[in-house]
Amino acid sequence: MSKNNQFDLDNPQDFLFISDLDGTLLLPNGTFPEEFKYRLNKLISDGMRFTIATARNYDSAHPILKGLDIKFPVVLFNGVYLADFHSGEILEHTQFIDKTVIDSMLNLAKINKIEPFIYTFGNQHQVYYRKATNTGSTAYLNSLKKDDRVRQVSEFVFQEDENISGFLLIGTLENLNPIYHGLKENHFDHLNLYFAEDVSMKGYYWLQSFHQQANKGNMVERLVKRLNFPLSKTLVFGDYLNDLDMFRVARYSVAMENALPEVKESANKIIGHNSQGAVLDFLESIWENS
């Protein structure tokens, strides 16, 4: 049942605002212009509590948002980490994926001719891959070309102190369906799976997974507990499946016009497109009218 129109924000000064990045706060090309930073910093300096919850890692998110005066911890890598925005220091982390589950995933991927990307955390974050075998995975790899965490390997071999925080498979629906159902059937109690069409490349799908306890909603709950702040005074923005866990725990949820249908259906309110800077427009409008 839709929560739309169930939206009555009383006093914005009492709220914590949490925004997803890609498809939500950022422009479609993955940037956040200096003008946007100026506008958001003005709201923050006026007293707005604001932070982010993103599927990106610190090394990917911080360069885009550098210059923002975010005072609160940020939720990173889909809820795997809670970190200090300015230093990247990890303040809290959730559980990691068992390596036996990764072996199971790799077997399924081999049968269905899909090459995965695997994310780890040891002394630093790494993204491992063997090769890109289709247009969708090549496009994703190209999006990481300035990211020095990316490592091409001949085989997946992990160090003893290297934890596996997540993995991503990109392919057609036909290729990924059996992998999704195999993982869901055999590891439903261990994995948090997201399976949806690539928003930027129609015809290709993303199957992304983290530990079952790793999601934005759980880490938002840990964030507000850390801040001694009530969940009843939180408002979140999002556009994709991995934002639904935030929608579940927050007092209010706001979906973008470009969001997936199920995300819109779950939101209290739908605003404009991320290409129009709708999150900033919305924040300014409620702040000015309060």
Buried (B, 14 or more C-beta within 10 A) or exposed (E): EEBBEEBEBEEBEEBBBBBBBBBBBBBEEBEBEEEBBEBBBEBBEEEBBBBBBBBBBBBBBBEBBEEBEBEBBBBBBBBBBBBBBEEBEBEBBBBBBBEEBBEBBBEBBEEBEBBBBBBBBEEEBBBBBBEBBBEBBBBBBEEBEEBEBBEEEEEBEBEEEBBBBBBBBBBBEEBBBEBBEBBEEBBEEBBBBBBBEBBBBEEBBBBBBBBBBBBBBBBBBBBBEEEEBEBEBBBBBBBBBBBBBBBBBBBBBBBBBBBBEEBBBBBBBBBBBBBBBBBBEBBBEBBEEE
